Amino acid sequence: MNQYKIGFFGVKSWEREIIEKEIINLDTTGVGIFGEELQENIEVAKRYEVVSVFVYSFLDKKVLDKLPNLRMIATRSTGVDHIDIVECKKRKIEIFNVPNYGSNTVAEYAMALLLAVAKRIVPAHQSVEEGEFSPEGLTGIDIFGKTLGVVGVGSIGKKVIKIAKGLGMKVIAVDRGDDLESCLSKADFVTLHVPNTPETRHLINMDNIKLMKPGSILINTSRGKVVKTEAIVWGLDHKILWGAGLDVTEDENMLESVAMVSSTRPTKDDLQEVLSYHLLRDRDDVVFTPHNAFNTKEAIGRIIRTTIENINLFCKKYD
């Protein structure tokens, strides 16, 4: 079997132990495990023919130009929007992803966000932490008998539908843009489960958020760019949205600092996104989490094992 040097980049603490355990199944001349994202560690990345990355490692043309030995990318994610697929095809760099690591994992998280927002669990907990033990101002809403709009009916969306029906909810399911306006106008709650593509960018925006039922809740565990952040702020301020549960936001890759903003020559839209993010972060009617829906022990194990299998498949292909 051909032996390739393999580098894992963007490795978090909770992944490292599993990766170290599983790499015994790789036939390789060397494996490197790095916490930094690939684009932050180019000189090291040059050593490897195979790299494994997560969604915060960006392999665009500029980065690929600096990796002449690269032959295979094993992303530890379902989405591949952080990789320039066209450029990789030109260079005969193969791309493998993890399509089915945990549809139930993300579906459970989406419903957990919905319940957290509807029942006002986070502000209730914060109130107790601050020494208050009163339900004053913490009135929530029921989800039983309400209508859930599920946008995107892939494996995750289907699991969400199953859970929702088990909780006594009615469901309107649409596939991306199909009948989206009707869904937004009829659903009490809307949850998004679509990939980040040019077609889904700002699928929820300043125009169609106005179609949502007054007092509705928006949940996003898909990709940040699917929703215009400014639209969420507007919807909350104008009482269209009763609340929002967000595991992703379109500016999540940016640092929360003025230094970040001033160092990258941001556009007007960039500045608006950052401002909108900060306006959302501290609201009691928003539950914000750090792209964490995938993060369970079981799902991480499946992601790493599938990634190892993908690398072995590639290596055997050229044996």
C-alpha positions in Angstrom: 0.0 0.0 0.0 1.2 3.5 -0.8 2.1 5.3 2.4 1.2 8.9 2.8 2.0 11.5 5.4 -1.2 12.5 7.0 -1.9 15.7 8.9 -5.0 16.4 11.1 -5.6 20.2 11.5 -8.1 22.2 13.6 -8.1 19.4 16.2 -10.0 20.2 19.4 -9.3 18.7 22.8 -12.3 16.4 22.7 -11.2 15.0 19.3 -7.5 14.4 20.0 -7.9 11.4 22.3 -10.2 9.6 19.8 -7.8 10.5 16.9 -4.8 9.2 18.8 -6.7 6.0 19.4 -7.9 5.5 15.9 -4.8 6.4 13.9 -3.4 2.9 14.7 -5.7 1.8 11.9 -3.8 3.9 9.3 -1.0 2.6 7.2 1.2 5.7 7.0 4.8 6.9 7.3 3.6 9.6 9.8 0.6 11.3 11.3 0.6 14.9 12.7 -2.1 16.2 14.9 -2.4 20.0 15.2 -4.7 22.3 17.0 -4.2 25.2 14.6 -6.3 25.5 11.5 -4.6 24.5 8.3 -4.3 28.1 6.9 -2.6 29.1 10.1 0.0 26.4 9.8 0.9 26.4 6.1 4.6 25.6 6.5 3.7 22.4 8.5 0.8 21.5 6.1 3.2 21.4 3.2 4.7 18.2 4.6 1.5 16.2 4.1 0.0 14.5 1.1 -3.3 13.9 3.0 -4.9 16.4 5.3 -7.9 16.1 7.5 -9.7 19.4 8.5 -12.9 20.8 10.0 -15.1 23.6 8.7 -12.8 26.4 10.0 -9.9 25.3 7.8 -10.3 27.0 4.5 -8.7 25.5 1.4 -9.2 28.1 -1.3 -7.0 28.6 -4.3 -4.6 30.8 -2.4 -4.1 28.1 0.2 -4.0 25.3 -2.3 -1.2 27.1 -4.2 1.0 26.6 -1.2 0.3 22.9 -0.9 1.9 21.3 -4.0 2.1 17.8 -2.5 -1.5 17.7 -1.4 -3.5 14.7 -2.9 -6.4 14.2 -0.6 -8.6 16.2 1.8 -10.6 14.3 4.4 -13.0 16.9 6.0 -14.4 15.9 9.3 -17.8 17.4 8.3 -20.7 16.9 6.1 -20.5 20.3 4.4 -17.6 21.0 2.0 -18.2 24.8 1.5 -14.8 25.5 3.1 -13.1 23.8 0.3 -12.7 25.0 -3.3 -14.1 22.0 -5.0 -13.5 23.3 -8.6 -9.8 24.1 -7.9 -9.3 20.7 -6.2 -10.7 18.9 -9.3 -8.3 20.8 -11.5 -5.4 19.7 -9.3 -6.7 16.1 -9.0 -7.0 16.5 -5.3 -9.7 14.1 -4.0 -12.2 15.2 -1.3 -13.9 13.0 1.2 -16.5 14.1 3.7 -18.6 12.5 6.5 -22.2 12.5 5.2 -23.9 10.5 8.0 -22.2 11.0 11.3 -25.2 12.0 13.3 -28.4 13.2 11.8 -30.1 12.3 15.1 -27.4 14.3 17.0 -28.2 17.5 15.2 -31.9 16.9 15.2 -31.9 16.5 19.0 -30.0 19.7 19.3 -32.3 21.6 17.1 -35.3 20.5 19.2 -33.4 21.3 22.4 -32.8 24.8 21.2 -36.5 25.1 20.3 -37.5 24.0 23.8 -34.9 26.2 25.5 -36.2 29.3 23.7 -39.9 28.4 24.1 -39.6 27.6 27.8 -37.2 30.5 28.5 -34.8 28.1 30.1 -31.6 30.1 29.7 -32.9 33.4 31.3 -34.5 31.3 34.0 -31.2 29.7 34.8 -29.4 33.1 34.7 -32.0 34.5 37.1 -31.4 31.8 39.6 -27.6 32.3 39.3 -28.1 36.0 40.0 -30.0 35.2 43.2 -33.5 35.5 42.0 -35.9 32.6 42.6 -39.1 33.8 40.9 -40.9 32.9 37.6 -41.7 36.6 37.1 -41.0 37.6 33.5 -40.1 34.0 32.5 -43.4 32.9 31.0 -42.8 30.5 28.1 -45.0 29.0 25.4 -46.2 25.5 24.6 -45.0 23.5 21.6 -47.7 20.8 21.8 -50.2 21.2 19.0 -48.2 23.9 17.3 -46.9 23.8 13.7 -43.2 23.3 13.1 -41.8 24.3 9.7 -38.9 22.1 8.7 -36.8 23.7 5.9 -34.7 20.9 4.4 -35.8 17.3 4.5 -32.6 15.5 4.3 -31.5 13.0 7.0 -31.5 15.6 9.7 -34.8 17.2 8.7 -36.4 13.8 8.7 -35.2 13.1 12.2 -36.5 16.5 13.3 -39.9 15.7 11.9 -40.0 12.3 13.7 -39.2 14.0 17.1 -41.6 16.8 16.5 -44.5 14.4 15.8 -43.6 12.5 18.9 -44.0 15.8 20.9 -47.5 16.3 19.4 -46.6 18.9 16.9 -47.9 19.4 13.4 -45.3 19.6 10.7 -44.9 21.5 7.4 -41.8 20.2 5.5 -40.3 22.0 2.5 -37.1 21.3 0.6 -35.0 24.5 0.6 -36.8 27.2 -1.4 -39.8 25.1 -2.4 -43.0 26.6 -0.9 -40.8 28.5 1.6 -43.0 31.5 1.8 -46.1 29.4 2.5 -44.2 27.6 5.3 -43.0 30.8 6.9 -46.5 32.2 7.0 -48.1 29.1 8.5 -45.6 27.8 10.9 -45.4 28.7 14.6 -41.7 27.6 14.6 -39.2 27.3 11.8 -36.1 25.1 11.9 -33.4 25.2 9.1 -31.6 22.1 7.8 -30.1 23.0 4.5 -26.5 23.1 3.3 -24.6 26.3 2.6 -24.8 26.8 -1.2 -25.2 29.9 -3.4 -28.9 29.0 -3.6 -29.4 28.9 0.1 -27.3 32.0 1.0 -29.6 34.3 3.0 -32.5 31.9 2.4 -34.0 33.8 5.4 -33.6 37.5 4.7 -35.0 41.0 5.3 -37.8 40.4 2.8 -39.2 37.0 3.8 -38.7 37.3 7.5 -41.7 39.7 7.4 -43.8 36.7 6.3 -43.3 34.8 9.5 -46.2 34.6 12.0 -46.0 37.2 14.8 -44.6 35.4 17.8 -42.8 32.7 16.0 -39.4 31.1 16.8 -36.5 30.6 14.3 -34.0 27.8 14.9 -30.8 27.5 12.9 -28.4 24.6 13.3 -27.4 24.4 9.6 -25.0 27.1 8.4 -24.8 30.7 9.4 -24.9 32.2 5.9 -28.3 30.6 5.4 -29.8 33.4 7.5 -29.1 37.2 7.2 -28.2 38.1 10.8 -29.6 41.6 10.4 -33.0 40.0 9.6 -33.1 38.1 12.9 -32.4 41.4 14.8 -35.2 43.1 12.8 -37.6 40.3 13.4 -37.0 40.3 17.1 -37.2 44.1 17.4 -40.5 44.2 15.5 -42.1 41.3 17.4 -42.2 39.1 14.4 -40.0 36.6 16.2 -40.8 35.7 19.8 -37.2 34.3 20.0 -34.4 32.5 18.2 -32.2 29.5 18.8 -28.9 29.9 16.9 -26.0 27.4 16.8 -24.5 29.2 13.8 -24.2 32.7 12.6 -22.8 34.1 9.3 -19.9 35.8 11.0 -18.9 33.0 13.4 -15.4 32.7 11.8 -14.6 36.3 12.8 -12.9 37.1 16.1 -14.9 39.1 18.6 -12.6 42.0 18.7 -12.0 45.4 17.2 -8.6 44.2 16.1 -10.2 41.6 13.9 -12.5 44.2 12.3 -9.7 46.7 11.7 -7.1 44.2 10.4 -9.1 42.7 7.5 -10.5 45.8 5.7 -14.1 44.7 6.3 -16.9 45.7 3.9 -20.0 47.6 5.0 -21.8 44.2 5.0 -19.1 42.7 7.2 -19.4 45.4 9.8 -23.2 45.0 9.8 -22.9 41.3 10.4 -20.5 41.8 13.3 -22.8 44.5 14.8 -25.9 42.3 14.4 -24.1 39.4 16.0 -23.3 41.5 19.1 -26.9 42.8 19.2 -28.1 39.2 19.3 -25.6 37.7 21.7 -26.8 39.4 24.9 -30.6 39.2 24.3 -32.8 37.2 26.6 -34.9 36.1 23.7 -32.0 34.4 21.9 -30.2 31.2 22.8 -26.8 31.3 21.1 -24.4 28.4 21.1 -21.0 28.0 19.4 -21.6 25.7 16.4 -22.0 22.8 18.9 -24.9 20.7 17.5 -22.6 18.0 16.2 -20.6 17.7 19.4 -21.5 14.6 21.3 -19.2 11.8 22.3 -21.0 9.4 20.0 -21.0 11.7 17.0 -17.3 12.6 17.4 -16.4 9.0 17.5 -18.4 8.3 14.3 -16.8 11.3 12.6 -13.2 10.2 13.4 -13.8 6.6 12.5 -15.4 7.6 9.1 -12.5 10.0 8.4 -10.0 7.2 9.1 -12.0 4.9 6.8 -12.0 7.6 4.1 -8.3 8.0 4.3 -7.8 4.3 4.0 -10.1 4.1 1.0 -8.0 6.7 -0.7 -4.7 5.0 0.1 -6.0 1.6 -1.1 -7.2 3.1 -4.3 -3.6 3.9 -5.2 -2.1 0.7 -3.8 
